[in-house]
Amino acid sequence: MEERYCQSCGMPMGETEELYGTEADGSRSSDYCSYCYQNGAFTSECTMEEMIDVCIPPMLEANSDMKEETAREMMQNWFPSLKRWNEQAL
């Protein structure tokens, strides 16, 4: 099965439903994690840059040899392709 990533923060969501957010009707969102999306709405209104700032500490914790500048650059290159941020560019 292809790895699914949250289309807001880029977090790997895995095969179980526990990390998936929810739609307004209570069904699971196929695009967003539970940290970013609940009850059919984003849990925080933020810019892509603000989301990157939030995501850097967990990325560095998971990759202890990575430098903050490298993590930021990776996210700045990848996040515009994620659904939440790609739609803002339209």
PyMOL Python script that loads the backbone (N, CA, C, O; Angstrom):
from pymol import cmd

cmd.read_pdbstr("""\
ATOM      1  N   MET A   1       0.839  -1.187   0.000  1.00  0.00           N
ATOM      2  CA  MET A   1       0.000   0.000   0.000  1.00  0.00           C
ATOM      3  C   MET A   1       0.886   1.253   0.000  1.00  0.00           C
ATOM      4  O   MET A   1       1.892   1.315   0.706  1.00  0.00           O
ATOM      5  N   GLU A   2       0.500   2.226  -0.787  1.00  0.00           N
ATOM      6  CA  GLU A   2       1.254   3.473  -0.885  1.00  0.00           C
ATOM      7  C   GLU A   2       1.119   4.277   0.405  1.00  0.00           C
ATOM      8  O   GLU A   2       0.030   4.398   0.967  1.00  0.00           O
ATOM      9  N   GLU A   3       2.237   4.820   0.862  1.00  0.00           N
ATOM     10  CA  GLU A   3       2.231   5.639   2.081  1.00  0.00           C
ATOM     11  C   GLU A   3       1.402   6.894   1.844  1.00  0.00           C
ATOM     12  O   GLU A   3       1.549   7.566   0.823  1.00  0.00           O
ATOM     13  N   ARG A   4       0.525   7.201   2.803  1.00  0.00           N
ATOM     14  CA  ARG A   4      -0.293   8.416   2.716  1.00  0.00           C
ATOM     15  C   ARG A   4       0.268   9.442   3.686  1.00  0.00           C
ATOM     16  O   ARG A   4       0.689   9.120   4.797  1.00  0.00           O
ATOM     17  N   TYR A   5       0.262  10.675   3.233  1.00  0.00           N
ATOM     18  CA  TYR A   5       0.762  11.785   4.040  1.00  0.00           C
ATOM     19  C   TYR A   5      -0.342  12.810   4.222  1.00  0.00           C
ATOM     20  O   TYR A   5      -1.139  13.045   3.313  1.00  0.00           O
ATOM     21  N   CYS A   6      -0.388  13.414   5.393  1.00  0.00           N
ATOM     22  CA  CYS A   6      -1.337  14.494   5.633  1.00  0.00           C
ATOM     23  C   CYS A   6      -1.079  15.590   4.610  1.00  0.00           C
ATOM     24  O   CYS A   6       0.061  16.003   4.398  1.00  0.00           O
ATOM     25  N   GLN A   7      -2.139  16.050   3.987  1.00  0.00           N
ATOM     26  CA  GLN A   7      -2.024  17.066   2.950  1.00  0.00           C
ATOM     27  C   GLN A   7      -1.986  18.479   3.519  1.00  0.00           C
ATOM     28  O   GLN A   7      -2.187  19.455   2.796  1.00  0.00           O
ATOM     29  N   SER A   8      -1.726  18.581   4.817  1.00  0.00           N
ATOM     30  CA  SER A   8      -1.534  19.872   5.465  1.00  0.00           C
ATOM     31  C   SER A   8      -0.149  19.957   6.108  1.00  0.00           C
ATOM     32  O   SER A   8       0.582  20.923   5.891  1.00  0.00           O
ATOM     33  N   CYS A   9       0.211  18.932   6.908  1.00  0.00           N
ATOM     34  CA  CYS A   9       1.487  18.977   7.634  1.00  0.00           C
ATOM     35  C   CYS A   9       2.524  17.992   7.097  1.00  0.00           C
ATOM     36  O   CYS A   9       3.692  18.062   7.480  1.00  0.00           O
ATOM     37  N   GLY A  10       2.118  17.080   6.220  1.00  0.00           N
ATOM     38  CA  GLY A  10       3.053  16.131   5.635  1.00  0.00           C
ATOM     39  C   GLY A  10       3.355  14.914   6.479  1.00  0.00           C
ATOM     40  O   GLY A  10       4.195  14.100   6.096  1.00  0.00           O
ATOM     41  N   MET A  11       2.691  14.761   7.625  1.00  0.00           N
ATOM     42  CA  MET A  11       2.951  13.625   8.507  1.00  0.00           C
ATOM     43  C   MET A  11       2.514  12.317   7.847  1.00  0.00           C
ATOM     44  O   MET A  11       1.427  12.255   7.271  1.00  0.00           O
ATOM     45  N   PRO A  12       3.345  11.265   7.920  1.00  0.00           N
ATOM     46  CA  PRO A  12       2.912   9.952   7.438  1.00  0.00           C
ATOM     47  C   PRO A  12       1.737   9.475   8.296  1.00  0.00           C
ATOM     48  O   PRO A  12       1.795   9.541   9.523  1.00  0.00           O
ATOM     49  N   MET A  13       0.665   8.992   7.641  1.00  0.00           N
ATOM     50  CA  MET A  13      -0.534   8.617   8.399  1.00  0.00           C
ATOM     51  C   MET A  13      -0.703   7.116   8.559  1.00  0.00           C
ATOM     52  O   MET A  13      -1.548   6.677   9.339  1.00  0.00           O
ATOM     53  N   GLY A  14       0.070   6.325   7.850  1.00  0.00           N
ATOM     54  CA  GLY A  14       0.016   4.887   8.047  1.00  0.00           C
ATOM     55  C   GLY A  14      -1.251   4.247   7.509  1.00  0.00           C
ATOM     56  O   GLY A  14      -2.062   4.888   6.842  1.00  0.00           O
ATOM     57  N   GLU A  15      -1.399   2.965   7.817  1.00  0.00           N
ATOM     58  CA  GLU A  15      -2.515   2.192   7.281  1.00  0.00           C
ATOM     59  C   GLU A  15      -3.717   2.147   8.210  1.00  0.00           C
ATOM     60  O   GLU A  15      -4.830   1.877   7.758  1.00  0.00           O
ATOM     61  N   THR A  16      -3.520   2.407   9.499  1.00  0.00           N
ATOM     62  CA  THR A  16      -4.656   2.395  10.417  1.00  0.00           C
ATOM     63  C   THR A  16      -5.356   3.746  10.357  1.00  0.00           C
ATOM     64  O   THR A  16      -4.774   4.733   9.906  1.00  0.00           O
ATOM     65  N   GLU A  17      -6.587   3.790  10.805  1.00  0.00           N
ATOM     66  CA  GLU A  17      -7.368   5.021  10.719  1.00  0.00           C
ATOM     67  C   GLU A  17      -7.140   5.966  11.895  1.00  0.00           C
ATOM     68  O   GLU A  17      -7.680   7.072  11.906  1.00  0.00           O
ATOM     69  N   GLU A  18      -6.356   5.552  12.875  1.00  0.00           N
ATOM     70  CA  GLU A  18      -6.244   6.339  14.107  1.00  0.00           C
ATOM     71  C   GLU A  18      -5.657   7.734  13.910  1.00  0.00           C
ATOM     72  O   GLU A  18      -5.961   8.634  14.693  1.00  0.00           O
ATOM     73  N   LEU A  19      -4.832   7.942  12.897  1.00  0.00           N
ATOM     74  CA  LEU A  19      -4.228   9.260  12.693  1.00  0.00           C
ATOM     75  C   LEU A  19      -5.007  10.144  11.718  1.00  0.00           C
ATOM     76  O   LEU A  19      -4.644  11.302  11.508  1.00  0.00           O
ATOM     77  N   TYR A  20      -6.069   9.609  11.123  1.00  0.00           N
ATOM     78  CA  TYR A  20      -6.831  10.376  10.141  1.00  0.00           C
ATOM     79  C   TYR A  20      -7.813  11.315  10.826  1.00  0.00           C
ATOM     80  O   TYR A  20      -8.441  10.955  11.822  1.00  0.00           O
ATOM     81  N   GLY A  21      -7.940  12.527  10.282  1.00  0.00           N
ATOM     82  CA  GLY A  21      -8.909  13.487  10.792  1.00  0.00           C
ATOM     83  C   GLY A  21     -10.324  13.071  10.428  1.00  0.00           C
ATOM     84  O   GLY A  21     -10.534  12.027   9.810  1.00  0.00           O
ATOM     85  N   THR A  22     -11.291  13.891  10.812  1.00  0.00           N
ATOM     86  CA  THR A  22     -12.696  13.567  10.560  1.00  0.00           C
ATOM     87  C   THR A  22     -13.391  14.669   9.769  1.00  0.00           C
ATOM     88  O   THR A  22     -13.066  15.852   9.883  1.00  0.00           O
ATOM     89  N   GLU A  23     -14.352  14.240   8.970  1.00  0.00           N
ATOM     90  CA  GLU A  23     -15.206  15.165   8.227  1.00  0.00           C
ATOM     91  C   GLU A  23     -16.346  15.610   9.143  1.00  0.00           C
ATOM     92  O   GLU A  23     -16.496  15.092  10.250  1.00  0.00           O
ATOM     93  N   ALA A  24     -17.144  16.565   8.682  1.00  0.00           N
ATOM     94  CA  ALA A  24     -18.253  17.096   9.488  1.00  0.00           C
ATOM     95  C   ALA A  24     -19.252  16.006   9.867  1.00  0.00           C
ATOM     96  O   ALA A  24     -19.873  16.079  10.927  1.00  0.00           O
ATOM     97  N   ASP A  25     -19.412  14.988   9.005  1.00  0.00           N
ATOM     98  CA  ASP A  25     -20.363  13.907   9.283  1.00  0.00           C
ATOM     99  C   ASP A  25     -19.766  12.795  10.146  1.00  0.00           C
ATOM    100  O   ASP A  25     -20.426  11.788  10.403  1.00  0.00           O
ATOM    101  N   GLY A  26     -18.524  12.972  10.591  1.00  0.00           N
ATOM    102  CA  GLY A  26     -17.877  11.980  11.444  1.00  0.00           C
ATOM    103  C   GLY A  26     -17.052  10.951  10.698  1.00  0.00           C
ATOM    104  O   GLY A  26     -16.319  10.181  11.320  1.00  0.00           O
ATOM    105  N   SER A  27     -17.155  10.920   9.369  1.00  0.00           N
ATOM    106  CA  SER A  27     -16.360   9.970   8.591  1.00  0.00           C
ATOM    107  C   SER A  27     -14.894  10.404   8.577  1.00  0.00           C
ATOM    108  O   SER A  27     -14.569  11.559   8.853  1.00  0.00           O
ATOM    109  N   ARG A  28     -14.031   9.467   8.255  1.00  0.00           N
ATOM    110  CA  ARG A  28     -12.596   9.749   8.235  1.00  0.00           C
ATOM    111  C   ARG A  28     -12.221  10.567   7.001  1.00  0.00           C
ATOM    112  O   ARG A  28     -12.706  10.312   5.898  1.00  0.00           O
ATOM    113  N   SER A  29     -11.372  11.531   7.202  1.00  0.00           N
ATOM    114  CA  SER A  29     -10.812  12.296   6.088  1.00  0.00           C
ATOM    115  C   SER A  29      -9.720  11.455   5.446  1.00  0.00           C
ATOM    116  O   SER A  29      -8.894  10.875   6.151  1.00  0.00           O
ATOM    117  N   SER A  30      -9.704  11.383   4.147  1.00  0.00           N
ATOM    118  CA  SER A  30      -8.649  10.634   3.472  1.00  0.00           C
ATOM    119  C   SER A  30      -7.426  11.506   3.204  1.00  0.00           C
ATOM    120  O   SER A  30      -6.391  11.005   2.763  1.00  0.00           O
ATOM    121  N   ASP A  31      -7.538  12.806   3.467  1.00  0.00           N
ATOM    122  CA  ASP A  31      -6.455  13.732   3.131  1.00  0.00           C
ATOM    123  C   ASP A  31      -5.683  14.289   4.316  1.00  0.00           C
ATOM    124  O   ASP A  31      -4.508  14.630   4.179  1.00  0.00           O
ATOM    125  N   TYR A  32      -6.323  14.387   5.479  1.00  0.00           N
ATOM    126  CA  TYR A  32      -5.716  15.138   6.573  1.00  0.00           C
ATOM    127  C   TYR A  32      -5.643  14.332   7.868  1.00  0.00           C
ATOM    128  O   TYR A  32      -6.489  13.479   8.134  1.00  0.00           O
ATOM    129  N   CYS A  33      -4.612  14.621   8.668  1.00  0.00           N
ATOM    130  CA  CYS A  33      -4.444  13.931   9.952  1.00  0.00           C
ATOM    131  C   CYS A  33      -5.337  14.559  11.026  1.00  0.00           C
ATOM    132  O   CYS A  33      -5.895  15.640  10.838  1.00  0.00           O
ATOM    133  N   SER A  34      -5.455  13.865  12.136  1.00  0.00           N
ATOM    134  CA  SER A  34      -6.316  14.332  13.228  1.00  0.00           C
ATOM    135  C   SER A  34      -5.748  15.563  13.929  1.00  0.00           C
ATOM    136  O   SER A  34      -6.489  16.277  14.604  1.00  0.00           O
ATOM    137  N   TYR A  35      -4.468  15.820  13.785  1.00  0.00           N
ATOM    138  CA  TYR A  35      -3.883  17.030  14.377  1.00  0.00           C
ATOM    139  C   TYR A  35      -4.267  18.278  13.581  1.00  0.00           C
ATOM    140  O   TYR A  35      -4.406  19.364  14.142  1.00  0.00           O
ATOM    141  N   CYS A  36      -4.437  18.112  12.274  1.00  0.00           N
ATOM    142  CA  CYS A  36      -4.709  19.254  11.388  1.00  0.00           C
ATOM    143  C   CYS A  36      -6.190  19.453  11.085  1.00  0.00           C
ATOM    144  O   CYS A  36      -6.605  20.563  10.751  1.00  0.00           O
ATOM    145  N   TYR A  37      -7.003  18.384  11.197  1.00  0.00           N
ATOM    146  CA  TYR A  37      -8.358  18.451  10.650  1.00  0.00           C
ATOM    147  C   TYR A  37      -9.320  17.639  11.509  1.00  0.00           C
ATOM    148  O   TYR A  37      -9.127  16.437  11.693  1.00  0.00           O
ATOM    149  N   GLN A  38     -10.359  18.292  12.037  1.00  0.00           N
ATOM    150  CA  GLN A  38     -11.378  17.612  12.838  1.00  0.00           C
ATOM    151  C   GLN A  38     -12.739  18.212  12.533  1.00  0.00           C
ATOM    152  O   GLN A  38     -12.877  19.424  12.365  1.00  0.00           O
ATOM    153  N   ASN A  39     -13.732  17.352  12.464  1.00  0.00           N
ATOM    154  CA  ASN A  39     -15.118  17.782  12.240  1.00  0.00           C
ATOM    155  C   ASN A  39     -15.272  18.636  10.987  1.00  0.00           C
ATOM    156  O   ASN A  39     -16.054  19.586  10.969  1.00  0.00           O
ATOM    157  N   GLY A  40     -14.520  18.292   9.934  1.00  0.00           N
ATOM    158  CA  GLY A  40     -14.664  18.966   8.651  1.00  0.00           C
ATOM    159  C   GLY A  40     -13.979  20.311   8.544  1.00  0.00           C
ATOM    160  O   GLY A  40     -14.238  21.056   7.598  1.00  0.00           O
ATOM    161  N   ALA A  41     -13.108  20.644   9.492  1.00  0.00           N
ATOM    162  CA  ALA A  41     -12.429  21.943   9.457  1.00  0.00           C
ATOM    163  C   ALA A  41     -10.990  21.797   9.954  1.00  0.00           C
ATOM    164  O   ALA A  41     -10.671  20.902  10.736  1.00  0.00           O
ATOM    165  N   PHE A  42     -10.150  22.685   9.485  1.00  0.00           N
ATOM    166  CA  PHE A  42      -8.775  22.692   9.975  1.00  0.00           C
ATOM    167  C   PHE A  42      -8.764  23.119  11.436  1.00  0.00           C
ATOM    168  O   PHE A  42      -9.535  23.988  11.844  1.00  0.00           O
ATOM    169  N   THR A  43      -7.896  22.510  12.208  1.00  0.00           N
ATOM    170  CA  THR A  43      -7.835  22.805  13.643  1.00  0.00           C
ATOM    171  C   THR A  43      -7.165  24.145  13.916  1.00  0.00           C
ATOM    172  O   THR A  43      -7.327  24.711  14.997  1.00  0.00           O
ATOM    173  N   SER A  44      -6.421  24.650  12.952  1.00  0.00           N
ATOM    174  CA  SER A  44      -5.836  25.980  13.117  1.00  0.00           C
ATOM    175  C   SER A  44      -5.736  26.665  11.763  1.00  0.00           C
ATOM    176  O   SER A  44      -5.393  26.050  10.753  1.00  0.00           O
ATOM    177  N   GLU A  45      -6.040  27.931  11.770  1.00  0.00           N
ATOM    178  CA  GLU A  45      -5.874  28.735  10.564  1.00  0.00           C
ATOM    179  C   GLU A  45      -4.457  29.279  10.608  1.00  0.00           C
ATOM    180  O   GLU A  45      -4.113  30.067  11.489  1.00  0.00           O
ATOM    181  N   CYS A  46      -3.650  28.862   9.671  1.00  0.00           N
ATOM    182  CA  CYS A  46      -2.263  29.303   9.661  1.00  0.00           C
ATOM    183  C   CYS A  46      -1.774  29.376   8.224  1.00  0.00           C
ATOM    184  O   CYS A  46      -2.403  28.847   7.308  1.00  0.00           O
ATOM    185  N   THR A  47      -0.666  30.027   8.049  1.00  0.00           N
ATOM    186  CA  THR A  47      -0.030  30.066   6.742  1.00  0.00           C
ATOM    187  C   THR A  47       0.841  28.829   6.579  1.00  0.00           C
ATOM    188  O   THR A  47       1.103  28.110   7.544  1.00  0.00           O
ATOM    189  N   MET A  48       1.281  28.590   5.365  1.00  0.00           N
ATOM    190  CA  MET A  48       2.182  27.479   5.123  1.00  0.00           C
ATOM    191  C   MET A  48       3.471  27.658   5.929  1.00  0.00           C
ATOM    192  O   MET A  48       3.984  26.690   6.490  1.00  0.00           O
ATOM    193  N   GLU A  49       3.990  28.860   5.993  1.00  0.00           N
ATOM    194  CA  GLU A  49       5.222  29.113   6.755  1.00  0.00           C
ATOM    195  C   GLU A  49       5.020  28.835   8.247  1.00  0.00           C
ATOM    196  O   GLU A  49       5.910  28.298   8.907  1.00  0.00           O
ATOM    197  N   GLU A  50       3.852  29.200   8.774  1.00  0.00           N
ATOM    198  CA  GLU A  50       3.564  28.909  10.182  1.00  0.00           C
ATOM    199  C   GLU A  50       3.476  27.409  10.418  1.00  0.00           C
ATOM    200  O   GLU A  50       3.926  26.918  11.454  1.00  0.00           O
ATOM    201  N   MET A  51       2.899  26.673   9.465  1.00  0.00           N
ATOM    202  CA  MET A  51       2.827  25.217   9.586  1.00  0.00           C
ATOM    203  C   MET A  51       4.228  24.619   9.562  1.00  0.00           C
ATOM    204  O   MET A  51       4.521  23.697  10.323  1.00  0.00           O
ATOM    205  N   ILE A  52       5.078  25.125   8.714  1.00  0.00           N
ATOM    206  CA  ILE A  52       6.462  24.643   8.664  1.00  0.00           C
ATOM    207  C   ILE A  52       7.141  24.866  10.011  1.00  0.00           C
ATOM    208  O   ILE A  52       7.845  23.984  10.504  1.00  0.00           O
ATOM    209  N   ASP A  53       6.938  26.034  10.608  1.00  0.00           N
ATOM    210  CA  ASP A  53       7.526  26.314  11.925  1.00  0.00           C
ATOM    211  C   ASP A  53       7.074  25.297  12.970  1.00  0.00           C
ATOM    212  O   ASP A  53       7.865  24.886  13.819  1.00  0.00           O
ATOM    213  N   VAL A  54       5.807  24.890  12.910  1.00  0.00           N
ATOM    214  CA  VAL A  54       5.262  23.906  13.853  1.00  0.00           C
ATOM    215  C   VAL A  54       5.840  22.518  13.584  1.00  0.00           C
ATOM    216  O   VAL A  54       6.058  21.746  14.518  1.00  0.00           O
ATOM    217  N   CYS A  55       6.085  22.199  12.322  1.00  0.00           N
ATOM    218  CA  CYS A  55       6.518  20.852  11.939  1.00  0.00           C
ATOM    219  C   CYS A  55       8.014  20.608  12.098  1.00  0.00           C
ATOM    220  O   CYS A  55       8.445  19.456  12.148  1.00  0.00           O
ATOM    221  N   ILE A  56       8.800  21.651  12.179  1.00  0.00           N
ATOM    222  CA  ILE A  56      10.255  21.461  12.269  1.00  0.00           C
ATOM    223  C   ILE A  56      10.676  20.704  13.534  1.00  0.00           C
ATOM    224  O   ILE A  56      11.447  19.752  13.413  1.00  0.00           O
ATOM    225  N   PRO A  57      10.217  21.069  14.741  1.00  0.00           N
ATOM    226  CA  PRO A  57      10.672  20.320  15.929  1.00  0.00           C
ATOM    227  C   PRO A  57      10.420  18.806  15.868  1.00  0.00           C
ATOM    228  O   PRO A  57      11.329  18.043  16.194  1.00  0.00           O
ATOM    229  N   PRO A  58       9.216  18.333  15.461  1.00  0.00           N
ATOM    230  CA  PRO A  58       9.047  16.876  15.378  1.00  0.00           C
ATOM    231  C   PRO A  58       9.938  16.234  14.307  1.00  0.00           C
ATOM    232  O   PRO A  58      10.392  15.102  14.468  1.00  0.00           O
ATOM    233  N   MET A  59      10.182  16.963  13.217  1.00  0.00           N
ATOM    234  CA  MET A  59      11.060  16.445  12.163  1.00  0.00           C
ATOM    235  C   MET A  59      12.483  16.281  12.695  1.00  0.00           C
ATOM    236  O   MET A  59      13.141  15.277  12.420  1.00  0.00           O
ATOM    237  N   LEU A  60      12.951  17.260  13.449  1.00  0.00           N
ATOM    238  CA  LEU A  60      14.300  17.176  14.017  1.00  0.00           C
ATOM    239  C   LEU A  60      14.391  16.086  15.080  1.00  0.00           C
ATOM    240  O   LEU A  60      15.421  15.424  15.208  1.00  0.00           O
ATOM    241  N   GLU A  61      13.318  15.900  15.840  1.00  0.00           N
ATOM    242  CA  GLU A  61      13.295  14.842  16.856  1.00  0.00           C
ATOM    243  C   GLU A  61      13.369  13.464  16.207  1.00  0.00           C
ATOM    244  O   GLU A  61      14.039  12.565  16.716  1.00  0.00           O
ATOM    245  N   ALA A  62      12.677  13.304  15.082  1.00  0.00           N
ATOM    246  CA  ALA A  62      12.666  12.018  14.383  1.00  0.00           C
ATOM    247  C   ALA A  62      13.957  11.783  13.594  1.00  0.00           C
ATOM    248  O   ALA A  62      14.299  10.642  13.285  1.00  0.00           O
ATOM    249  N   ASN A  63      14.661  12.849  13.275  1.00  0.00           N
ATOM    250  CA  ASN A  63      15.892  12.767  12.477  1.00  0.00           C
ATOM    251  C   ASN A  63      16.988  13.556  13.193  1.00  0.00           C
ATOM    252  O   ASN A  63      17.286  14.691  12.822  1.00  0.00           O
ATOM    253  N   SER A  64      17.575  12.960  14.203  1.00  0.00           N
ATOM    254  CA  SER A  64      18.492  13.680  15.095  1.00  0.00           C
ATOM    255  C   SER A  64      19.725  14.243  14.389  1.00  0.00           C
ATOM    256  O   SER A  64      20.347  15.181  14.889  1.00  0.00           O
ATOM    257  N   ASP A  65      20.083  13.684  13.242  1.00  0.00           N
ATOM    258  CA  ASP A  65      21.261  14.186  12.533  1.00  0.00           C
ATOM    259  C   ASP A  65      20.922  15.305  11.543  1.00  0.00           C
ATOM    260  O   ASP A  65      21.817  15.833  10.884  1.00  0.00           O
ATOM    261  N   MET A  66      19.643  15.671  11.431  1.00  0.00           N
ATOM    262  CA  MET A  66      19.221  16.704  10.490  1.00  0.00           C
ATOM    263  C   MET A  66      19.354  18.091  11.113  1.00  0.00           C
ATOM    264  O   MET A  66      19.073  18.281  12.297  1.00  0.00           O
ATOM    265  N   LYS A  67      19.777  19.034  10.320  1.00  0.00           N
ATOM    266  CA  LYS A  67      19.872  20.427  10.769  1.00  0.00           C
ATOM    267  C   LYS A  67      18.555  21.139  10.480  1.00  0.00           C
ATOM    268  O   LYS A  67      17.843  20.786   9.539  1.00  0.00           O
ATOM    269  N   GLU A  68      18.238  22.139  11.292  1.00  0.00           N
ATOM    270  CA  GLU A  68      16.984  22.878  11.123  1.00  0.00           C
ATOM    271  C   GLU A  68      16.876  23.494   9.731  1.00  0.00           C
ATOM    272  O   GLU A  68      15.801  23.479   9.132  1.00  0.00           O
ATOM    273  N   GLU A  69      17.959  24.027   9.217  1.00  0.00           N
ATOM    274  CA  GLU A  69      17.934  24.653   7.893  1.00  0.00           C
ATOM    275  C   GLU A  69      17.566  23.641   6.812  1.00  0.00           C
ATOM    276  O   GLU A  69      16.833  23.961   5.876  1.00  0.00           O
ATOM    277  N   THR A  70      18.079  22.420   6.947  1.00  0.00           N
ATOM    278  CA  THR A  70      17.782  21.361   5.984  1.00  0.00           C
ATOM    279  C   THR A  70      16.309  20.985   6.049  1.00  0.00           C
ATOM    280  O   THR A  70      15.654  20.842   5.017  1.00  0.00           O
ATOM    281  N   ALA A  71      15.787  20.825   7.263  1.00  0.00           N
ATOM    282  CA  ALA A  71      14.369  20.484   7.435  1.00  0.00           C
ATOM    283  C   ALA A  71      13.488  21.576   6.841  1.00  0.00           C
ATOM    284  O   ALA A  71      12.522  21.281   6.137  1.00  0.00           O
ATOM    285  N   ARG A  72      13.813  22.828   7.120  1.00  0.00           N
ATOM    286  CA  ARG A  72      13.020  23.949   6.604  1.00  0.00           C
ATOM    287  C   ARG A  72      13.039  23.968   5.071  1.00  0.00           C
ATOM    288  O   ARG A  72      12.001  24.150   4.436  1.00  0.00           O
ATOM    289  N   GLU A  73      14.201  23.782   4.495  1.00  0.00           N
ATOM    290  CA  GLU A  73      14.319  23.792   3.036  1.00  0.00           C
ATOM    291  C   GLU A  73      13.511  22.655   2.411  1.00  0.00           C
ATOM    292  O   GLU A  73      12.827  22.848   1.406  1.00  0.00           O
ATOM    293  N   MET A  74      13.598  21.466   3.017  1.00  0.00           N
ATOM    294  CA  MET A  74      12.824  20.327   2.505  1.00  0.00           C
ATOM    295  C   MET A  74      11.328  20.634   2.529  1.00  0.00           C
ATOM    296  O   MET A  74      10.619  20.386   1.554  1.00  0.00           O
ATOM    297  N   MET A  75      10.859  21.176   3.651  1.00  0.00           N
ATOM    298  CA  MET A  75       9.434  21.484   3.786  1.00  0.00           C
ATOM    299  C   MET A  75       9.021  22.613   2.847  1.00  0.00           C
ATOM    300  O   MET A  75       7.934  22.561   2.272  1.00  0.00           O
ATOM    301  N   GLN A  76       9.852  23.618   2.682  1.00  0.00           N
ATOM    302  CA  GLN A  76       9.519  24.718   1.775  1.00  0.00           C
ATOM    303  C   GLN A  76       9.408  24.231   0.334  1.00  0.00           C
ATOM    304  O   GLN A  76       8.652  24.794  -0.458  1.00  0.00           O
ATOM    305  N   ASN A  77      10.151  23.200  -0.004  1.00  0.00           N
ATOM    306  CA  ASN A  77      10.072  22.626  -1.347  1.00  0.00           C
ATOM    307  C   ASN A  77       8.885  21.687  -1.507  1.00  0.00           C
ATOM    308  O   ASN A  77       8.301  21.609  -2.588  1.00  0.00           O
ATOM    309  N   TRP A  78       8.519  20.965  -0.436  1.00  0.00           N
ATOM    310  CA  TRP A  78       7.487  19.931  -0.529  1.00  0.00           C
ATOM    311  C   TRP A  78       6.083  20.447  -0.231  1.00  0.00           C
ATOM    312  O   TRP A  78       5.132  20.064  -0.912  1.00  0.00           O
ATOM    313  N   PHE A  79       5.937  21.300   0.762  1.00  0.00           N
ATOM    314  CA  PHE A  79       4.608  21.730   1.199  1.00  0.00           C
ATOM    315  C   PHE A  79       3.760  22.353   0.089  1.00  0.00           C
ATOM    316  O   PHE A  79       2.550  22.130   0.082  1.00  0.00           O
ATOM    317  N   PRO A  80       4.318  23.118  -0.844  1.00  0.00           N
ATOM    318  CA  PRO A  80       3.463  23.677  -1.899  1.00  0.00           C
ATOM    319  C   PRO A  80       2.761  22.613  -2.751  1.00  0.00           C
ATOM    320  O   PRO A  80       1.782  22.918  -3.431  1.00  0.00           O
ATOM    321  N   SER A  81       3.251  21.375  -2.720  1.00  0.00           N
ATOM    322  CA  SER A  81       2.591  20.308  -3.472  1.00  0.00           C
ATOM    323  C   SER A  81       1.481  19.625  -2.667  1.00  0.00           C
ATOM    324  O   SER A  81       0.705  18.851  -3.227  1.00  0.00           O
ATOM    325  N   LEU A  82       1.394  19.902  -1.365  1.00  0.00           N
ATOM    326  CA  LEU A  82       0.335  19.325  -0.534  1.00  0.00           C
ATOM    327  C   LEU A  82      -0.982  20.040  -0.819  1.00  0.00           C
ATOM    328  O   LEU A  82      -1.005  21.242  -1.086  1.00  0.00           O
ATOM    329  N   LYS A  83      -2.068  19.293  -0.760  1.00  0.00           N
ATOM    330  CA  LYS A  83      -3.384  19.797  -1.159  1.00  0.00           C
ATOM    331  C   LYS A  83      -3.766  21.121  -0.491  1.00  0.00           C
ATOM    332  O   LYS A  83      -4.214  22.045  -1.169  1.00  0.00           O
ATOM    333  N   ARG A  84      -3.598  21.220   0.809  1.00  0.00           N
ATOM    334  CA  ARG A  84      -4.012  22.442   1.512  1.00  0.00           C
ATOM    335  C   ARG A  84      -3.289  23.672   0.975  1.00  0.00           C
ATOM    336  O   ARG A  84      -3.910  24.716   0.780  1.00  0.00           O
ATOM    337  N   TRP A  85      -2.016  23.564   0.739  1.00  0.00           N
ATOM    338  CA  TRP A  85      -1.212  24.712   0.324  1.00  0.00           C
ATOM    339  C   TRP A  85      -1.240  24.891  -1.183  1.00  0.00           C
ATOM    340  O   TRP A  85      -1.113  26.017  -1.664  1.00  0.00           O
ATOM    341  N   ASN A  86      -1.400  23.830  -1.933  1.00  0.00           N
ATOM    342  CA  ASN A  86      -1.491  23.913  -3.385  1.00  0.00           C
ATOM    343  C   ASN A  86      -2.742  24.664  -3.798  1.00  0.00           C
ATOM    344  O   ASN A  86      -2.721  25.448  -4.748  1.00  0.00           O
ATOM    345  N   GLU A  87      -3.841  24.422  -3.078  1.00  0.00           N
ATOM    346  CA  GLU A  87      -5.106  25.087  -3.403  1.00  0.00           C
ATOM    347  C   GLU A  87      -5.031  26.581  -3.115  1.00  0.00           C
ATOM    348  O   GLU A  87      -5.725  27.362  -3.767  1.00  0.00           O
ATOM    349  N   GLN A  88      -4.208  27.001  -2.154  1.00  0.00           N
ATOM    350  CA  GLN A  88      -4.055  28.429  -1.865  1.00  0.00           C
ATOM    351  C   GLN A  88      -3.358  29.145  -3.007  1.00  0.00           C
ATOM    352  O   GLN A  88      -3.558  30.343  -3.211  1.00  0.00           O
ATOM    353  N   ALA A  89      -2.545  28.417  -3.745  1.00  0.00           N
ATOM    354  CA  ALA A  89      -1.782  29.034  -4.829  1.00  0.00           C
ATOM    355  C   ALA A  89      -2.620  29.226  -6.090  1.00  0.00           C
ATOM    356  O   ALA A  89      -2.219  29.954  -6.998  1.00  0.00           O
ATOM    357  N   LEU A  90      -3.784  28.576  -6.148  1.00  0.00           N
ATOM    358  CA  LEU A  90      -4.620  28.671  -7.358  1.00  0.00           C
ATOM    359  C   LEU A  90      -5.293  30.013  -7.494  1.00  0.00           C
ATOM    360  O   LEU A  90      -6.026  30.242  -8.457  1.00  0.00           O
TER     361      LEU A  90
END
""", "prot")
cmd.dss("prot")
cmd.show_as("cartoon", "prot")
cmd.util.cbc("prot")
cmd.orient("prot")
